[in-house]
Each structure stands twice: as C-alpha cells, then as structure tokens.
Amino acid sequence: MALDSTVLRARGGVWHKKDREAGKVPHTSIDTEAHWTKSGWHGWVYGWKLHLATTVAGVWIPLAARLTPANEADSRLAAKLLEELPPGEEVRFVLGDTHYNAPEVVRKLCESTGRILVASQHGPYPHTDAGVEVRRVFHELRSRAIENFNGQFKSIFDGQGQVPTKGLLNTARFALGAVLVYQMALLYQYEHRQDLRVGLKAFLKAA
C-alpha cells in the first residue's frame, strides 16, 4: 500500500502569516482553523491535508484516511494510518516518499508489525546504494497508484477548488465522508460483479 497526502484548499480567503502572528483576522470569510503548506504541484496553499493509505494494485482502494490542517507533518500522521491497516501479511510493503522516511516514526512502526517500508532516500540524486533499482520499481508503482487515486478522487468530489465547508470538524466530515462514499461505491460494484475500474465517476455523480 501507499502513503501520501493531498492538499484541499480552504473555503474563503487566506490568513496571511503576518496577520496570523498578530492575531488579526482581516475578513470573516477566512477559515482560521486551516493552515499553510507548500505543495510541489501547487506552491503555497492555505487549507487542509487529506492523509491517505491506499492499495497499490489494479484497483485503488483507500484503506485509511485522516484530515488535518495543511501544516501537519505527513510522517506524524502515518502512524495513525498504519494502525488502521489489516493485520498480518495482508499489507506487507508500505510505500512512501521522503516525508515518510522517518526512522523514529514510520520505519520503527513498520518493523514492529512485520512490514517493510520502501521510502525515497534523502540526499542528492542520483543515489548509488545497493537498493536503488528495487526502490525505483516500487516508487513507480506507488506514483501510479496514489497519484491516479488522488486525481480521480478530487475529480469526483470537486476537490480541485475550495472545500464547501469551514472548520476542522466540518471539513473532516466532508472529506472523510467522501472517502467512505468512494469505498461504498467500490463495494457495490464488486457485489454486483461490475468492473471496479470503469464508470465509478459516472456512478457516483448519478447517485
């Protein structure tokens, strides 16, 4: 399975750092419970992070999810996601980027549960250690799974723009509720012997 987080933009205006530090809220539209993060794709974003654990397979299934303000560290939330995964050898490999290469948190937890963490290494490229070719294969699998899932999920639930809610609790209900609906749609299609990779967006939009 793969670990990752995806950014959701907060509803309303943004709370600039100088105003936050001064305790000044210049506009009532600002969601003061959200926060800033820098995304490799979108630059600086004011909002939330949806932390996800998903399958790396022909079908992308979200296995665990948490919502936090956008400044929350991915490695800290990883432990909460890993605790929700099926026990035993059902999840043997945990794939992540450099944010999850945290020996004191993620790697230690994986080792204690018999799982193998495969995470991007820190330092300049190209890496030349003995495991680099194996990691390259796993990273490609992870990228295809988690990035495609994030794109499909945001497309279905209009996650490319601002969320329709304000506050941590309400936004968690929206985002995690969307994950639950996605899971239920997959279960419905599975029970009715339908292709799990085709027509999911149309099915959910029609519902």
C-alpha positions as CSV (number, residue, x, y, z in Angstrom):
1,M,0.0,0.0,0.0
2,A,1.0,3.6,-0.4
3,L,1.1,6.5,2.0
4,D,0.5,10.1,0.8
5,S,-1.3,13.3,1.5
6,T,-3.2,15.6,-0.9
7,V,-4.0,19.3,-0.3
8,L,-7.5,20.7,-0.2
9,R,-8.0,24.5,-0.4
10,A,-9.8,26.2,2.5
11,R,-13.1,27.9,1.8
12,G,-13.0,31.7,1.8
13,G,-9.9,33.9,2.0
14,V,-6.4,33.1,3.2
15,W,-4.9,34.1,6.5
16,H,-1.5,35.6,5.8
17,K,1.4,34.9,8.2
18,K,1.7,38.5,9.4
19,D,-2.0,38.7,10.3
20,R,-1.9,35.2,11.9
21,E,1.0,36.2,14.1
22,A,-0.7,39.4,15.1
23,G,-3.9,37.6,15.9
24,K,-5.7,39.7,13.3
25,V,-8.5,38.2,11.1
26,P,-9.0,40.8,8.3
27,H,-12.0,39.1,6.8
28,T,-14.9,36.9,8.1
29,S,-14.6,34.5,5.2
30,I,-11.2,33.2,6.5
31,D,-11.2,29.8,8.0
32,T,-8.9,30.3,10.9
33,E,-8.6,26.5,11.7
34,A,-6.9,25.9,8.3
35,H,-3.1,26.4,7.8
36,W,-0.4,26.8,5.1
37,T,1.7,24.2,3.3
38,K,3.9,24.2,0.3
39,S,2.9,21.7,-2.4
40,G,5.3,20.6,-5.1
41,W,2.4,20.8,-7.6
42,H,0.5,23.9,-6.4
43,G,3.0,26.0,-4.5
44,W,1.8,27.6,-1.2
45,V,-1.7,26.5,-0.3
46,Y,-3.9,27.6,2.6
47,G,-6.1,24.8,3.7
48,W,-6.1,21.2,4.7
49,K,-4.3,17.9,4.1
50,L,-6.1,14.6,3.4
51,H,-3.7,11.9,4.6
52,L,-4.3,8.6,2.8
53,A,-3.3,4.9,2.8
54,T,-4.3,3.2,-0.5
55,T,-3.8,-0.1,-2.2
56,V,-1.1,-0.4,-4.9
57,A,-2.9,-2.6,-7.3
58,G,-5.1,-2.6,-10.4
59,V,-7.9,-1.0,-8.3
60,W,-7.1,1.9,-6.0
61,I,-8.9,1.4,-2.7
62,P,-8.5,3.9,0.2
63,L,-7.7,1.8,3.3
64,A,-7.4,4.6,5.9
65,A,-7.8,8.4,5.9
66,R,-7.3,11.4,8.2
67,L,-7.9,15.1,7.7
68,T,-5.7,17.8,9.4
69,P,-4.7,21.4,8.9
70,A,-2.3,21.6,5.9
71,N,0.8,22.2,8.1
72,E,0.6,18.8,9.8
73,A,3.7,16.6,9.1
74,D,3.0,13.6,6.9
75,S,5.3,11.3,9.0
76,R,3.3,12.1,12.2
77,L,0.0,11.1,10.6
78,A,1.5,8.0,9.1
79,A,1.4,6.1,12.4
80,K,-2.3,6.7,12.7
81,L,-2.9,5.4,9.2
82,L,-0.8,2.3,9.7
83,E,-2.7,1.5,12.9
84,E,-5.9,1.1,10.9
85,L,-4.5,-1.3,8.3
86,P,-5.4,-5.0,8.2
87,P,-3.1,-7.1,10.4
88,G,-0.6,-9.8,9.4
89,E,0.7,-10.2,5.8
90,E,-2.3,-8.6,4.1
91,V,-0.2,-5.4,3.9
92,R,3.5,-6.4,3.6
93,F,5.0,-3.4,1.8
94,V,4.5,0.3,2.8
95,L,5.5,2.7,0.0
96,G,6.2,6.4,0.6
97,D,8.1,9.4,-0.5
98,T,10.9,11.2,1.5
99,H,8.4,12.6,4.0
100,Y,7.8,9.1,5.3
101,N,11.5,8.2,5.6
102,A,11.4,8.9,9.3
103,P,13.3,6.1,11.2
104,E,12.0,7.2,14.6
105,V,8.3,7.0,13.5
106,V,7.3,5.2,10.3
107,R,10.2,2.8,9.9
108,K,10.1,1.7,13.5
109,L,6.4,1.1,13.4
110,C,6.6,-0.9,10.2
111,E,9.4,-3.1,11.6
112,S,7.4,-3.7,14.8
113,T,4.5,-5.0,12.7
114,G,6.5,-7.1,10.3
115,R,6.1,-4.7,7.4
116,I,8.7,-3.3,5.0
117,L,8.9,0.4,4.4
118,V,10.1,1.4,1.0
119,A,10.6,5.2,1.0
120,S,12.6,7.7,-1.1
121,Q,16.0,8.4,0.3
122,H,17.2,11.8,1.4
123,G,20.2,13.4,-0.3
124,P,21.1,14.5,-3.8
125,Y,20.3,12.3,-6.8
126,P,21.3,10.0,-8.3
127,H,21.5,7.6,-5.4
128,T,24.0,4.8,-5.8
129,D,23.3,2.4,-2.9
130,A,22.5,-1.3,-3.4
131,G,18.8,-0.8,-3.1
132,V,18.2,2.0,-5.6
133,E,17.0,-0.2,-8.5
134,V,14.5,-2.0,-6.3
135,R,13.2,1.3,-4.9
136,R,12.8,2.7,-8.4
137,V,10.3,-0.1,-9.3
138,F,8.3,0.4,-6.1
139,H,8.3,4.2,-6.4
140,E,6.9,3.9,-9.9
141,L,4.1,1.6,-8.7
142,R,3.4,4.0,-5.8
143,S,3.3,7.0,-8.0
144,R,0.8,5.4,-10.5
145,A,-1.5,4.3,-7.7
146,I,-1.6,7.2,-5.3
147,E,-1.5,10.0,-7.9
148,N,-4.2,8.4,-10.0
149,F,-6.3,7.9,-7.0
150,N,-5.9,11.5,-5.8
151,G,-6.8,12.8,-9.3
152,Q,-9.8,10.6,-9.6
153,F,-11.0,11.3,-6.1
154,K,-10.7,15.1,-6.5
155,S,-12.4,14.9,-9.9
156,I,-15.4,13.0,-8.5
157,F,-15.9,15.2,-5.4
158,D,-14.9,18.6,-6.8
159,G,-11.7,18.7,-4.8
160,Q,-9.7,20.8,-7.2
161,G,-11.3,24.0,-5.9
162,Q,-12.1,25.2,-2.4
163,V,-13.9,22.8,0.0
164,P,-17.6,23.7,0.7
165,T,-17.1,23.7,4.5
166,K,-15.4,25.7,7.2
167,G,-13.7,24.5,10.3
168,L,-11.8,21.3,11.0
169,L,-14.7,19.2,12.1
170,N,-17.0,20.1,9.2
171,T,-14.2,19.7,6.7
172,A,-13.3,16.3,8.1
173,R,-16.9,15.3,7.8
174,F,-16.9,16.3,4.1
175,A,-13.5,14.8,3.2
176,L,-13.8,11.6,5.2
177,G,-17.4,11.2,4.2
178,A,-16.3,11.4,0.6
179,V,-13.8,8.6,1.2
180,L,-16.5,6.4,2.8
181,V,-18.8,7.0,-0.2
182,Y,-16.0,6.0,-2.5
183,Q,-15.4,2.8,-0.6
184,M,-19.1,2.0,-0.6
185,A,-19.3,2.6,-4.3
186,L,-16.5,0.1,-4.9
187,L,-18.2,-2.4,-2.6
188,Y,-21.5,-2.0,-4.5
189,Q,-19.8,-2.6,-7.9
190,Y,-17.9,-5.6,-6.5
191,E,-21.0,-7.2,-5.2
192,H,-22.8,-6.6,-8.5
193,R,-19.9,-8.0,-10.4
194,Q,-19.2,-4.8,-12.2
195,D,-15.8,-3.6,-13.3
196,L,-14.2,-1.6,-10.4
197,R,-12.1,0.5,-12.8
198,V,-14.8,1.7,-15.2
199,G,-17.7,4.0,-14.6
200,L,-17.1,4.9,-11.0
201,K,-17.3,8.7,-11.5
202,A,-20.5,8.4,-13.6
203,F,-22.0,6.1,-11.0
204,L,-21.3,8.4,-8.1
205,K,-22.3,11.5,-9.9
206,A,-25.6,9.9,-10.8
207,A,-26.2,8.9,-7.2
